[in-house]
């Protein structure tokens, strides 16, 4: 679980940094590089979650969404 939290934290921090960079008057090359790094971190985050995450104990028919107890027809 620590790996997942780290990956999500780093990617979120990278997104915030990218948004800040977009508001600054800097060369487009730096924005392209930041976008490339952010895209790579997003792919890394997804792979980390898929490898280390725990699957839901409910099926899609039992609960549409993990937070709500919505069964068929509810």
Z-matrix of the N, CA and C atoms (Angstrom, degrees):
N
C 1 1.443
C 2 1.525 1 111.43
N 3 1.332 2 116.15 1 -28.88
C 4 1.461 3 119.20 2 179.24
C 5 1.523 4 111.12 3 -66.24
N 6 1.347 5 116.43 4 -35.60
C 7 1.466 6 119.79 5 179.03
C 8 1.522 7 110.74 6 -64.20
N 9 1.335 8 116.55 7 -39.53
C 10 1.461 9 120.52 8 -179.23
C 11 1.519 10 110.51 9 -67.21
N 12 1.323 11 117.20 10 -45.64
C 13 1.465 12 120.35 11 179.52
C 14 1.530 13 111.26 12 -62.14
N 15 1.327 14 116.84 13 -38.70
C 16 1.456 15 120.56 14 178.87
C 17 1.530 16 110.52 15 -65.16
N 18 1.324 17 116.59 16 -45.36
C 19 1.464 18 120.68 17 -179.00
C 20 1.527 19 111.21 18 -63.49
N 21 1.328 20 116.80 19 -43.04
C 22 1.467 21 120.16 20 179.31
C 23 1.526 22 110.22 21 -66.72
N 24 1.332 23 117.19 22 -40.33
C 25 1.459 24 120.79 23 179.54
C 26 1.519 25 112.92 24 -64.29
N 27 1.323 26 116.38 25 -44.42
C 28 1.467 27 120.42 26 -179.73
C 29 1.526 28 110.58 27 -65.62
N 30 1.323 29 117.08 28 -42.10
C 31 1.461 30 120.36 29 -179.87
C 32 1.523 31 111.03 30 -67.12
N 33 1.328 32 117.37 31 -40.02
C 34 1.463 33 120.30 32 177.52
C 35 1.519 34 111.33 33 -64.95
N 36 1.313 35 116.46 34 -42.65
C 37 1.459 36 120.41 35 177.00
C 38 1.531 37 111.04 36 -62.76
N 39 1.318 38 116.70 37 -39.09
C 40 1.465 39 120.57 38 176.41
C 41 1.516 40 112.25 39 -64.63
N 42 1.331 41 117.31 40 -37.15
C 43 1.459 42 120.18 41 177.30
C 44 1.522 43 111.30 42 -66.32
N 45 1.317 44 116.85 43 -42.26
C 46 1.470 45 120.21 44 177.69
C 47 1.526 46 110.20 45 -63.00
N 48 1.324 47 117.22 46 -42.70
C 49 1.461 48 120.50 47 178.41
C 50 1.530 49 110.80 48 -63.59
N 51 1.327 50 117.45 49 -37.88
C 52 1.463 51 120.70 50 178.88
C 53 1.527 52 110.97 51 -65.52
N 54 1.319 53 116.89 52 -40.94
C 55 1.469 54 120.33 53 178.67
C 56 1.525 55 110.48 54 -63.91
N 57 1.330 56 116.72 55 -39.99
C 58 1.462 57 120.10 56 177.60
C 59 1.526 58 110.32 57 -65.25
N 60 1.324 59 116.76 58 -42.39
C 61 1.466 60 120.08 59 178.61
C 62 1.527 61 111.78 60 -62.72
N 63 1.329 62 116.95 61 -34.02
C 64 1.470 63 119.56 62 179.52
C 65 1.525 64 111.81 63 -67.16
N 66 1.309 65 117.08 64 -24.88
C 67 1.463 66 119.12 65 -179.19
C 68 1.524 67 112.54 66 -87.53
N 69 1.314 68 117.96 67 -9.33
C 70 1.457 69 121.53 68 -179.87
C 71 1.526 70 110.95 69 -92.56
N 72 1.322 71 116.59 70 149.02
C 73 1.478 72 119.44 71 177.46
C 74 1.536 73 110.99 72 -82.27
N 75 1.322 74 116.39 73 80.22
C 76 1.471 75 120.73 74 179.58
C 77 1.527 76 108.82 75 -121.17
N 78 1.307 77 114.99 76 171.40
C 79 1.467 78 120.59 77 -178.16
C 80 1.523 79 110.28 78 -66.77
N 81 1.310 80 115.47 79 146.65
C 82 1.460 81 122.18 80 -177.86
C 83 1.528 82 111.68 81 -64.37
N 84 1.324 83 117.09 82 -25.02
C 85 1.469 84 120.88 83 179.43
C 86 1.522 85 110.47 84 -62.39
N 87 1.327 86 116.77 85 -39.28
C 88 1.467 87 120.14 86 179.28
C 89 1.519 88 111.32 87 -68.56
N 90 1.318 89 116.28 88 -35.54
C 91 1.465 90 119.38 89 176.91
C 92 1.524 91 111.17 90 -67.85
N 93 1.314 92 116.85 91 -38.80
C 94 1.456 93 120.18 92 177.68
C 95 1.528 94 110.99 93 -65.22
N 96 1.315 95 116.42 94 -40.90
C 97 1.459 96 120.31 95 177.64
C 98 1.527 97 110.99 96 -64.77
N 99 1.326 98 117.16 97 -42.77
C 100 1.454 99 120.89 98 178.51
C 101 1.523 100 110.74 99 -64.22
N 102 1.330 101 116.91 100 -37.97
C 103 1.463 102 120.47 101 177.98
C 104 1.524 103 110.97 102 -65.85
N 105 1.308 104 116.84 103 -39.66
C 106 1.466 105 121.11 104 177.74
C 107 1.527 106 110.80 105 -63.20
N 108 1.322 107 117.01 106 -44.23
C 109 1.468 108 121.05 107 178.94
C 110 1.528 109 110.27 108 -65.20
N 111 1.325 110 117.34 109 -41.16
C 112 1.460 111 120.91 110 179.23
C 113 1.527 112 111.35 111 -64.75
N 114 1.312 113 117.40 112 -39.97
C 115 1.456 114 120.76 113 177.27
C 116 1.528 115 110.94 114 -64.10
N 117 1.317 116 116.55 115 -41.39
C 118 1.461 117 120.39 116 176.78
C 119 1.518 118 112.29 117 -63.51
N 120 1.329 119 116.47 118 -40.10
C 121 1.468 120 118.76 119 179.48
C 122 1.524 121 111.11 120 -69.24
N 123 1.332 122 117.62 121 -31.55
C 124 1.457 123 120.53 122 176.57
C 125 1.525 124 110.92 123 -66.24
N 126 1.318 125 116.80 124 -43.47
C 127 1.465 126 121.05 125 177.09
C 128 1.520 127 110.17 126 -62.91
N 129 1.340 128 117.27 127 -42.52
C 130 1.466 129 121.87 128 177.52
C 131 1.528 130 111.02 129 -61.36
N 132 1.334 131 117.39 130 -41.05
C 133 1.455 132 121.43 131 179.94
C 134 1.528 133 110.69 132 -64.12
N 135 1.321 134 117.33 133 -44.08
C 136 1.461 135 120.39 134 -179.45
C 137 1.524 136 110.89 135 -64.00
N 138 1.321 137 117.46 136 -43.74
C 139 1.467 138 120.75 137 178.72
C 140 1.523 139 110.36 138 -63.35
N 141 1.330 140 117.95 139 -40.86
C 142 1.462 141 121.61 140 178.57
C 143 1.521 142 110.87 141 -62.41
N 144 1.316 143 117.38 142 -43.47
C 145 1.465 144 120.52 143 179.63
C 146 1.521 145 110.69 144 -66.16
N 147 1.319 146 117.86 145 -41.46
C 148 1.462 147 119.99 146 -179.68
C 149 1.526 148 112.03 147 -67.70
N 150 1.309 149 117.63 148 -34.10
C 151 1.465 150 120.17 149 -179.56
C 152 1.527 151 112.82 150 -78.92
N 153 1.330 152 117.32 151 -39.58
C 154 1.459 153 120.69 152 -171.39
C 155 1.524 154 114.14 153 -108.44
N 156 1.306 155 117.60 154 -4.87
C 157 1.459 156 120.48 155 -178.47
C 158 1.520 157 111.91 156 -76.07
N 159 1.311 158 115.00 157 161.51
C 160 1.458 159 120.58 158 177.76
C 161 1.525 160 108.37 159 -104.33
N 162 1.322 161 117.11 160 130.82
C 163 1.461 162 118.75 161 179.13
C 164 1.524 163 110.82 162 -70.18
N 165 1.317 164 115.57 163 156.03
C 166 1.453 165 120.83 164 178.65
C 167 1.522 166 109.77 165 -68.13
N 168 1.308 167 116.08 166 146.07
C 169 1.469 168 118.96 167 178.59
C 170 1.516 169 111.50 168 -84.11
N 171 1.330 170 117.36 169 -4.95
C 172 1.454 171 122.29 170 179.56
C 173 1.518 172 109.89 171 -104.36
N 174 1.321 173 116.29 172 150.71
C 175 1.456 174 120.42 173 173.62
C 176 1.523 175 108.72 174 -87.05
N 177 1.309 176 116.14 175 169.15
C 178 1.459 177 120.62 176 -179.72
C 179 1.535 178 110.95 177 -63.62
N 180 1.332 179 116.61 178 -34.71
C 181 1.467 180 119.64 179 179.86
C 182 1.522 181 112.27 180 -72.58
N 183 1.336 182 117.47 181 -30.31
C 184 1.464 183 120.24 182 179.38
C 185 1.522 184 111.43 183 -73.16
N 186 1.315 185 116.40 184 -46.88
C 187 1.462 186 121.66 185 179.46
C 188 1.515 187 108.55 186 -140.01
N 189 1.318 188 114.98 187 122.71
C 190 1.460 189 120.23 188 179.16
C 191 1.525 190 110.60 189 -66.69
N 192 1.328 191 115.09 190 -39.21
C 193 1.459 192 120.93 191 -178.80
C 194 1.519 193 107.35 192 -136.04
N 195 1.308 194 117.85 193 143.24
C 196 1.461 195 122.34 194 -173.52
C 197 1.527 196 113.74 195 -60.35
N 198 1.317 197 118.10 196 -32.45
C 199 1.470 198 120.57 197 -175.20
C 200 1.520 199 113.41 198 -80.52
N 201 1.291 200 118.60 199 -20.52
C 202 1.456 201 121.14 200 -175.74
C 203 1.513 202 110.35 201 -120.37
N 204 1.323 203 115.68 202 142.97
C 205 1.461 204 120.95 203 178.85
C 206 1.528 205 108.30 204 -90.66
N 207 1.313 206 115.15 205 77.40
C 208 1.461 207 121.07 206 -179.78
C 209 1.516 208 109.12 207 -111.63
N 210 1.282 209 116.44 208 102.79
C 211 1.443 210 121.06 209 178.02
C 212 1.508 211 110.67 210 -88.68
N 213 1.334 212 116.83 211 -171.90
C 214 1.459 213 119.88 212 179.19
C 215 1.537 214 111.27 213 -62.44
N 216 1.285 215 116.88 214 132.89
C 217 1.457 216 121.94 215 175.97
C 218 1.517 217 115.32 216 78.84
N 219 1.310 218 118.51 217 9.39
C 220 1.485 219 120.46 218 -179.29
C 221 1.492 220 111.48 219 -102.52
